[in-house]
């Protein structure tokens, strides 16, 4: 089952050097989740073959324009394409009024649009279904902002295919084995579960923390996540700008990643001051080895 991140936009504030403002799609199994929706997000979905009609949940970190200005256009496109499925949008307070003002006057969408206000003061569970849990954690930025952590839910045991043929297991018996139960054969033989199954694949996780000061208070929430996208708006040559605008440097992000023991750090949310991005990789890499540049169109998979 796939667990993969595709970056649609990786720049901060404004488009520059062919880079778009913040937006990402996370695929968990056969479900697609949109994280932030900066200007041009739906164009990038087309560029990178993202099936936008499969998006049923959108998670917005905060209401700065570079993270939400792509949303009205996406909603209009859904409507023009005759979407029927409900769309749920999770965000700090205020997004509903902002979006509805763009949709007026007299707009009636072809699909139910549901807004969910996220607590920006306390950590909370904001979404859960059969495959994933999504937690929101407060971040330190100029306006109320949250990061989102996606955690895969436990999966059934893996059945050993050779045992299906050996014992001619039926569908109900296979389901019982995958649920952890012993299996009773027609001849009365009882098969212990461990003979029929293998442990499930380790659970996977992703943390999206952008537009924030580097603050150790987030570390307990992202401890050990497989993949971390963290604000690297500046490098240390603009550390004062980072502090003033409540952003982070590549070095600071790497320090957070190291303390949290994450599997891999992705740099992103680059300031338009930087045409070339290797400097982010070099600076973060001095502190934390498992770091990569966030690049638009790239797919970062957790296997």
N, C-alpha and C positions, 0 to 999 in steps of 0.2 A: 504494500500500500504506500502511495506516494506521500511525502511530506517535503514540500519544496517552496521556496520563496522566489518570486520574480519581482525585480525592482522596475517600476515604471518611471519614476522620477527621483532623482537623487540630489538635486540642488536645493540651496536655501534661498528663501525670499523671492528671487526672480529667476526666470530662465536665463541661462548663459552658457556659451561654448557648446551648444547642442544638448545641454543638460536641462531637464524639466524639473519643476518643483515636486515636492514629496508626494509619492504614492507608491503603494506596493500591493501585490496579490500573494496571499499565502494559500497554497493548496494542501489540504489535509484529506487524504484518501481521494474521494471524488467530489469534495466540496471546496468551494472557492470563497475566500474572505478578502474584502478590500480594506486596506489600512491607509487612511488619509486619502484625499482626492484632490490633489493640486491641479492647477491649470494644465490641460492637455492630457489628463489621465486616460480618457476614453480613446484618444488618438493612439496612445502608447499601447493600450490593450489590443488595438487592431494591428499595430506594428509587431507585437510579440505573440500574436495568436492566442490571446487570453479569451476564453468564452465568457464574455461579460454577462450573457443571459443566465449563467449559472450562479452569479453572485446573489446571495440572499441576505447577507449581513455586511454592513459597512461600519468600521470602527474609526472614529475621528479623535485625534489626540487633543486638539484644541482649535480655537476659532480664528487663528491668524489666516489671512487670505491664501497664503501659499500652501495651505493644507486643506482648503475647502472650496476654492474657486472653480474647481472642475466638477463640483457636484451638480449644480443646476443643469449643465449641458448633458451630463450622464443621465439625469432623470428625464429630461426631454427626449433623449434617444430611446430610453426604455419605453416611454409612452408612444413614440412614433412607431416603434416596432411591435406595439400591441401587447406588451408584457401584461401578464395576469397574476403572476406570483407576487405575494407580498414582499416588501423590502423593509428590513429593519435597520435603522441607523442608530448607533450608540455614540454619544458625545457628551462633553460638558454642556451645561445649560446655555441656551441662547441660539442653538443651531436651527431649531424649528422655525423661529420667527425669521431668521436670516434666509432660509431656503424658501419658505412660503412667500416672502416678499418678492423673490425672483420669479416665482411661478405665477403670480397674479398678473393681470386681472383675469378672472373667469376661467382659470385653468382647472380642468378636472382630469386627473390622471387615470390611466386605464388599469392601474394596480393600486392596492392598498399601500400607503406609505406610513410607516410607524416609527416614531422617534422615542428613544429611550435615554433619559438623562442619567449621566454617570457621576457618581460621587467623586469629587476632586480633592477631598480632604482625607478620606479613609480608604484603605484598600478594600476592594469588593469583587465578588464574583458577578460578572455582568452578563454572561451568556454560557449556556451549557446545552449540548445535545448528546447524541449517542456516541460521538467520536471525540469530542474535544470540550475542554473547559477554557474559558477566557476570563482572566482576572485583570482588573484595572488597578494601577498603582499611581499615587500622586507623584508628580514631578515638580521641580522647581524652575519655573519660567515666569515671564512677565505677566501672563494671564493664566487662569486655571487650566491646567494641562495634566493629562494622564498618559502613562505608557500601558501597553497591553501585553500580557503574557499568555501564550497559547500552549496548553498542555494536552497532549494526546491521552485519551482515556484507555484503561486496560483493555486488551483484546483477548479473544479466546485462545486456548492452547492450540498449537499447530499439530494436526494429525499426521502421523507418519504414513506416507502414501503406500509404502510396501505392505503395511499392516492391513490396509483396506482390502487388498487382493488376497493376502494370506488367510484372513479370517472371513472373507466375503461379507464385510460389514455393510449393514443397511444404512440408509440415510438417518433414521432415528438413532442408531447406535453411534454413528459418526458425530452427530450433534451432542449426544451424551458425553462422549469422550472429550470433545472440545470444551465442554462445560466443566470438565474435571472429574467426571463420574467414572466408576468402573463399568465395564460392559459385560452383560450376561449373554453368552451365545446360546443358540438353540439346543446344543448338546448338553447344556447345563454348566459348561465351563465358565468361570468368572475371570475376566481379564482385568488386571490392575491397570489403572489409568496410565501410569508411567511407562508401561510397555507400549502403549499406543500413541503417545503424544510426545512432542518436544516443547520446551518453554516458548512462550510468545516472544516476539521481537521486542527488545527494550523500548520503553516509551520515549517519545521524542517531544521536544519543547522549543519554543521560539519566543524571544522577548523583543519588542519594538519600543525603544525608548529614545525618542527624538525631541529636540527643542527642550533642553534641560541643562542646568548646571550639573557638574559631576559631584554628586552627593552620595556619601556612603550609606544613607538611609535606604537606598534601593537594593543594596546588596543581599539582604536576607530573602528578598522576593525573587531574585534572579539567580540565586545560588545554583550552580550546576546546570543551567540551561544549555541545551546543545548549541544554540545559535543566538547571538545577541547583536542587534542593530542599535548602535548608540550614537548620539549626537557627536559629530566631529566637524563642527562648523568651521573651526579655525585650527591652525597649528600654533605652537608656542610663540611664534613671532607676533601673534595678535592675541596673546593671552588676556591683555587688558580689555580688548574688545569683547572677548568671550565672557568675561566676568560682567561687564557693563550690560551686555544684551542678554545675559542669562543663558549662555550656551556653553559648550565644552570644547576643549582642544583634543587633538588626537591622542596626545600623551595622557591626558586625564581620563579619556575613555578607556585606554588600555589599562590604566591602573584599576579602574572599576572592574574590567573584565578579569584581570588577574586575581583581585581580591575575591571575586565571586566564583572563580574556578569554572568559567564557562568553557564550552567546547571550542567555539570559534567566535571571533569578533568581526563584524562587518562595519567598516567606516562609511559615513554618509552624511547628508545634509551639508554639502560643501558650500562655503561662501564663494560668491562670484569674484572675490579677490584672487582666487586661484584658478588659473587656466589648466595647469598641469596638476595631477593628483598624486603622483608618486611620493610627494613630500609627506602626505598623510600616512601612507603605508610605512615609510621609513621611520617616522617619528613614533607611531604606535608600536612598530616592530621592535623598537629598542626596549620596550617594557614588557610586551606580550607577544609571544612568537606566533600564535595561531590567529593571525589577523589577515583579512583580505579587504581590498577596495570594493565598495559598493558601486556597481556599474549597471547602467540601465540595459535591460534586456537579458541580463545574466540570471541564471537559475541556480540557486544555492540549495542543494538537496541534503537532507539528513536521511541516511539509510539505516 
